[in-house]
Amino acid sequence: VLQIKNGNLFMSDNLPIRLAAGSGPTFGVDDLSCAAATTLGLWEEEDLDVSWTPVHGGVAAINAVLEGKVDVSYGGLGPVIKSRAEGNPVRAVVSMARGLAQNLIVQNRIESTDDLRGVSWALDGMNALSHHMARLAVRALGIDESDIDWQVVGPPPERIERLLKGSIDVSLIRVEEAISLSIEHADKVHNLLGFTQLKELVPVQPHGVLSTSEGYEAEHGEELSRLTRGMIRASRALHDDYDLFPKVYDANVNVPVPDERIREIWQQEHESGGFAVNGEMSEEHWTAQMVLYRELYPELRHVSQDEILPRVFVADALEAPGRHQGGFDKT
């Protein structure tokens, strides 16, 4: 690869790759493995030159791939499945998480889940990750979706602003943002369902994946192999070593949280198997995800796992180091 540095042309072994971040301009705990791959220099060690383009939501991220603006998207698995069902040639290369680190934040007048009928619920967008998880939570609570006033508000900063103004009733919020809100604005909002409660309510949760097009996959297998190796190394680093977690958090997350709460967040992710230490491409995990998605969107064409998951990149990435024995990611 020819690159220019200090006005001079030189050869580099680094391969460029353009990523769209569905999380927008900031990273949260849900996205931290992606951040870690960059912050810890793991993609650089794989001779990969990653550039980020922030977009709002997983739907926008996968559309950026289809429009040729980027090579790979980071976003929820739901938009990828939906896009494939609609006939678009998209594929999920590797999982960067196995669930969501979110809490349900509500106005103080909402005291229990029985009070959720009739509330206004803020979303990133229809069919986005926030909508996917919200629908699963509502269904698990036995509430009819028609009893919820779904409102597309935008990414977390906009949802938080509306919560604090009182113009929206509830929203799923990143766990670190929820902690900050509960400390600074306890007079207005509170945490109705925490990380553990949501995990019990929705055991199989949607999560982030790195996705690309069939065309890019066919022509740029080496870039995707390096991307996958760096992604898995990042997930393992965060799972195995708490000391790396606050380092990556401080470098990428702009929500101040007390040190003891950062450790609490890591402990929850570590113990629940939130980090995709083997790239999470297992048939068992994805069967459960696809069944749930078909139940939520029965009108969509059925998408098979082989159609959407090129498992070769994860398999190759695991060949040298072997499978991590964390006990959760069964790939």
N, C-alpha and C positions, 0 to 999 in steps of 0.2 A: 504494500500500500504506500503510495506517495503522499507525504505530508509536508507542510511548511511550518518551520519553527525559526523564529528570529530572522525571517526573511530568506531562509535557506531551504531548499528542497532536499528531502532525505527519504530513505526507505525505512518503513516501520513494519514490524510484524503485527502490530495492532490492527484488528479489523473493526471498522465502524459499525455501529448499530443504533438506530433511533427508536426510542421508547416513548410511548404516550402514557402518562400517569393519570389514571382515572380519579385519583384522590385529589387532583388539583395541584396548587403550588406548594402545599405542605404535606408532610407524611404524618400518619398516626401510628398507633401500636399495630393496627391491622396491616399496615404496609411496611412494617419495620424491617422485614427481611430484605425487601428491595432496597431500602435505605442502607442496610448493613452491607450489602454486596458492593455498594459504592463507597461508603464511609470507611470500611475496613480494607478497601483496595482489592477485594476478591475478584471482581471482574477485570480489574487492571492486571492482576496476576495471571488471569486467563488470556492476556493479550487481547482484550476487548475494550474498545473505546465507546462507552455508552453516553449518549446525549438524551436528555429528558425534555419532553414537551408536556406541560401540564394542561389537562382538559378537565371538564366537569362531569365526572361519572363514567361508568364502564361502557355505557351505550356510546358516548362520544369517543371513548378510547378505541373501541373496536371499529367505529366508523372512520376514525383517522387512519387505521390500517387499510381499510377497504379503499379509501380515497388516495392512498399512496403517500400520505403526509409523514407517516412513520412506518417502521418495519414490524414492531411488536407493541402490543398494548398490555398495560396492567389494569385490571378491573375485575369485577365480579364474574363468576362463572355463568350466571344467569343470562346476561346480555350475549355471551358467546353462544350459548345453546340456542337462544331465540334467533340470533342472526343466522346460524347454521340451518335452523328449521325453516327459515324464510328463503333459503337457497343460496346464501352467501358462503364462499369457500374459506371459512375460518376454522382454526384448530387451536386447542389449548395445549401448550407445550409442556408446562410444568406448573404445579401448584406452589404458591409462596406462603400459604397458610392452610389451616384445616378448619377454621371457624372464625368467628368475629369477636373482637374485644370491645363490646358495646354495652351500654346501659340504657334503660328506658327512663328518660327524664320527663317529669310531668309538672303541671301547675300544682301548687300546694293544696288546692281545694280537692284534688283527685287523691283520695286516700287509699283506695284499693283497686284491684283489677276489675271489680264489679262496676266501678265508676267510668270505665273506658268506653262503654256504649255511648255513641253520639259525639265523641270527642273529635276535634280536628287534629289530624296526624300529619306532621311535616315530613316530606320526602325529598331526596335528591332529584328524582324523576321517576316517571312511571316505568316499571320493569327494571329499574336500577337495583343495586344491591340493598339499599335502604328499604325499598318497596318489597323486594323478595323476602327479606328477613321479617319485616313488619307483617306481611301476610301470613307467614308461618306462625308467628307469635299470636296473632289474632285468632287464627284457626285453632291453635293449641288451647287457647283460653275459652273456646266455645262461643266466640262472638262472630256474628255474621258480618262479612265485609261491608255489606250495605249499611251497617250501623256505624261505620267509620267515615268521617269526612276527610278523604285523602286530599292533601294539598301539596302540589309541587312547589317547593320553596327554594331549593338549591343546595349547595354543599354546606358542611357543618357551620361555618361562620354565619351564614344567613339563617339557618335553622335556630341557632343559639340566640341570635338577635331577636327573632320573632318570639321565642320562648320568654325572653326577658321582658319584652314589651307586652306580653300577655295576649298577643294576637294569634297564637297557636297554642294548642293544649298539650300535645305530647310529641316527642320525637326520640328515635334511637340516636344516641350520641356516642362518639368514641369514648372509651372508658376514661382516658386521661382528661378529656374535656368535661366529662360528667363529674369527676372528682373535683376539678377546679370550680365548677358551678356550685357543687354542694358546699364548698368552703366559702366562696365569695358571695353567693346569692341565695343563701338558705331561706331568706325572707320571701322569696318568690317561687322557687322551684325545688323539687326534691327527687331523689332517686327511687322510683317505684319498683323497678326490677334491675338487680345488679347482674354482674357477669355470671355468677354461679346460678342464680335463679333462671336467667335466660338459657343457660346451658341445659338445665334440667327441663325447662319448658320446650326447648327446640334442640334436641341432642344432635341432629344432623343439620349443621348450619352452612349457608352459602359462604364462599370465601373467595379470595383473590387468586387469579391465575395469570400467567403470561401467555398471550395468544398471538397468532400471526395468520397470514394467509397461506393457502396451499402453494401459491406461486413463489412466495418468499421461502417457504420450507423447501421447495424443490431445488432452488438455486443457491440457498445460503445455509446449508446444513451445518457447516463448520461454525458459523456465528451462533446458531441456535445451540449447538453442543457446548460451546464455551459459556453461553448465557445460562444454560441449565446447570452446568457444573458450579458456576459462581453462585447461583441461586440456592442450590442445595447446601453448599459450604456455608453460606450466610445463615440459613435456617438452623444448621447444626451448631454454628458458633453461638447464636443467641440462646438456643436450648441448653447447651452444655456449660456455658460460662456466664454467670450473672454479671460479672464485672464488665463484660462487653456491652450488656444491655443498656445501662445508664449512659455509657459513652456514645452509643448510637442514638439513644433517645435525645440526649442534650444537643447533638449535632444536627438533628433533623426535625424534632418536634418543638413547636413554639409555645406549648402550653406548660406553664410552670406548675409542678406537682412536688409536694414534699418527698424527700428521699425515701422515707419509709413506705410511702404509697407507690413509688416506682418499683420498689422491691416486691410489694404486694401484687402489682400488675404482672411482673415477670413470673412470680410464683404461680399465679393463676394460669398464665399461658403455658408454663413449663409442665404443670401437673395435669392440665387438660389436654395436652398434646396439640397445642395451638400452632406450633412451628412444624412445617412440613419437612421433617428431617430426611425423608427419602423422596421428596418431590411429589408425594401423594398422587399416584396414578393407579392405585389399586382398584381392581374390579369391584370389590365389595363396597368401597367408599363411593365410587362413582355410580354404581347401581342405585344406591340409596338416594344420591343427589338427583339422578335422572328421573326416578320414580316420583320424588317430591315435586320436581319441576313440571312433569307431565300432569300431575294432579292440580297444580296451580294454573296451568295453561293448557287445558285439554284440547283447545282448538288448534294448537300448533302441531305441525307434522312431527311424528316420532323421529328422534335422532338417536342413532346407535352410538355406542362408545367408540367402536372402531372408526366411525365416520369423523369423530371430533377429537379423538385423542391419539396423537402419534407417540406412542409410549417409548419409541426407540431412543429418544434423547435422554430420558430419565434412566432407562436401562443401561445405556452406555456410560452415563455419569456415575452410576453406582458400581460399575465393574471393577474399578481400581480400589476405591476405599471400602467397598462392601456396604451392606445394609447397616444403618444405624439401629441399634437395639433398644430404642426408646420405648417400644411397646405400643405405640399408637399408629404410626404411619406404616402400613403393612405392604407398601409397594414391593 
